[in-house]
Amino acid sequence: MPRHHNKSSAAGGSQRQLRVGETVRHAVAEILAHGNVHDPDLEGHIITVPEVRMSPDLKLATIYVMPLGGHDTDKVIAALERNKKFLRGETARRVNLKFAPDIRFRIDERFDEAERIEKLLRTPAVLRDIAPDPQDSEE
């Protein structure tokens, strides 16, 4: 019988990955909220950090971001990539880890996906299928 289990097969990874990811998320969100990153492309943008996924060895953090309103996503990602070194250093100071994780930024697509599903649910074909059957109410 194996002595170790593959914990990362769970939905979001191991408990440790989830805990560290949440700590990194709070640190990055605080840095961005306080305007500590001085970049003209980030000024005037409110950026939310809905999720951070950590690799199993905690050496890579994938930070999902979304500018408020979903505008200028490419511009914001490019600005965050330019300031990656500063953000990594600031995060390392705020999060107590043996190694400062490398960071990469991705746009959070969940909002778009939720909107797409919502539109599908409002289509006439779906509404017809989920409407109560009039024959059932007659009995």
VMD Tcl script that draws the C-alpha trace (Angstrom):
set ca {
  {0.00 0.00 0.00}
  {1.46 3.42 -0.92}
  {2.58 5.58 1.99}
  {1.60 8.86 0.39}
  {-1.61 9.97 -1.23}
  {-2.04 12.24 -4.21}
  {-3.74 15.14 -2.46}
  {-3.52 17.45 -5.47}
  {-6.15 15.39 -7.28}
  {-8.80 17.19 -5.22}
  {-10.75 20.03 -6.84}
  {-8.35 22.83 -5.89}
  {-5.32 20.95 -4.65}
  {-4.23 20.02 -1.16}
  {-5.28 21.92 1.93}
  {-1.84 23.50 2.06}
  {-2.04 24.65 -1.56}
  {-5.45 26.18 -0.91}
  {-4.32 27.90 2.31}
  {-1.15 29.34 0.76}
  {-3.05 30.37 -2.38}
  {-5.57 32.27 -0.26}
  {-2.77 33.98 1.68}
  {-1.04 35.01 -1.55}
  {-4.39 36.22 -2.93}
  {-4.92 38.47 0.07}
  {-1.37 39.85 -0.19}
  {-1.61 40.62 -3.92}
  {-5.09 42.11 -3.57}
  {-3.84 44.38 -0.78}
  {-0.81 45.50 -2.83}
  {-3.02 46.32 -5.81}
  {-5.74 47.98 -3.71}
  {-3.28 50.35 -2.03}
  {-1.83 51.42 -5.36}
  {1.70 50.29 -4.50}
  {2.36 49.34 -8.13}
  {3.25 52.52 -9.98}
  {2.39 51.87 -13.60}
  {0.40 54.25 -15.82}
  {-1.55 51.33 -17.32}
  {-2.76 50.25 -13.86}
  {-3.73 53.71 -12.64}
  {-7.46 54.19 -12.75}
  {-8.14 50.44 -12.76}
  {-9.63 48.59 -9.84}
  {-8.38 45.02 -10.10}
  {-10.01 42.10 -8.32}
  {-8.08 38.95 -7.47}
  {-10.72 36.20 -7.20}
  {-8.32 33.24 -7.04}
  {-4.70 32.16 -6.75}
  {-3.75 28.58 -7.61}
  {-0.51 27.23 -6.22}
  {1.54 24.44 -7.76}
  {1.97 21.33 -5.55}
  {5.51 22.41 -4.59}
  {4.27 25.99 -3.82}
  {6.90 27.47 -6.15}
  {4.46 28.79 -8.76}
  {1.42 30.95 -8.13}
  {-1.10 31.46 -10.94}
  {-2.93 34.67 -10.06}
  {-6.32 35.17 -11.69}
  {-7.26 38.83 -12.02}
  {-10.10 40.86 -13.49}
  {-10.22 44.63 -13.93}
  {-13.50 46.08 -12.73}
  {-15.90 46.17 -15.66}
  {-13.73 43.75 -17.65}
  {-12.16 46.53 -19.75}
  {-8.51 46.72 -20.90}
  {-7.72 43.17 -19.82}
  {-4.73 42.80 -22.16}
  {-3.32 46.14 -21.05}
  {-3.71 45.24 -17.36}
  {-2.10 41.79 -17.79}
  {0.83 43.38 -19.66}
  {1.29 45.94 -16.86}
  {1.18 43.24 -14.18}
  {3.72 41.17 -16.13}
  {6.03 44.23 -16.34}
  {5.79 44.65 -12.56}
  {6.03 40.94 -11.75}
  {9.40 41.27 -9.99}
  {8.12 44.01 -7.66}
  {4.90 42.09 -6.93}
  {6.83 38.90 -6.21}
  {9.10 40.72 -3.76}
  {6.21 42.45 -1.99}
  {4.28 39.18 -1.78}
  {7.33 37.40 -0.34}
  {7.59 40.04 2.40}
  {3.94 39.57 3.35}
  {3.69 35.78 3.07}
  {5.95 33.64 5.21}
  {7.19 30.91 2.88}
  {10.56 29.22 2.46}
  {10.69 30.31 -1.19}
  {8.98 33.25 -2.86}
  {6.78 31.67 -5.53}
  {7.18 32.64 -9.17}
  {4.01 34.37 -10.26}
  {2.06 34.45 -13.48}
  {-1.11 36.33 -14.27}
  {-4.21 35.11 -16.05}
  {-7.56 36.74 -16.73}
  {-10.37 35.17 -14.71}
  {-12.80 33.75 -17.27}
  {-15.45 32.68 -14.74}
  {-17.46 35.89 -15.11}
  {-17.72 35.42 -18.88}
  {-18.66 31.77 -18.45}
  {-21.37 32.59 -15.90}
  {-22.81 35.23 -18.24}
  {-22.82 32.75 -21.13}
  {-24.70 30.18 -19.04}
  {-27.17 32.84 -17.86}
  {-27.91 33.80 -21.48}
  {-28.42 30.15 -22.39}
  {-30.88 29.71 -19.55}
  {-32.93 32.66 -20.86}
  {-33.25 31.33 -24.42}
  {-36.81 30.38 -25.52}
  {-35.91 26.72 -26.04}
  {-34.62 26.32 -22.49}
  {-37.47 28.33 -20.98}
  {-39.93 26.06 -22.79}
  {-38.20 22.97 -21.41}
  {-38.12 24.18 -17.82}
  {-41.63 25.68 -17.74}
  {-44.19 23.69 -15.74}
  {-46.24 21.33 -17.86}
  {-49.88 22.59 -18.07}
  {-51.17 18.98 -18.22}
  {-49.69 18.25 -14.77}
  {-51.67 21.08 -13.14}
  {-55.06 19.82 -14.46}
  {-55.01 16.64 -12.37}
}
mol new
graphics top color blue
foreach p $ca { graphics top sphere $p radius 0.5 }
foreach p [lrange $ca 0 end-1] q [lrange $ca 1 end] { graphics top cylinder $p $q radius 0.2 }
display resetview
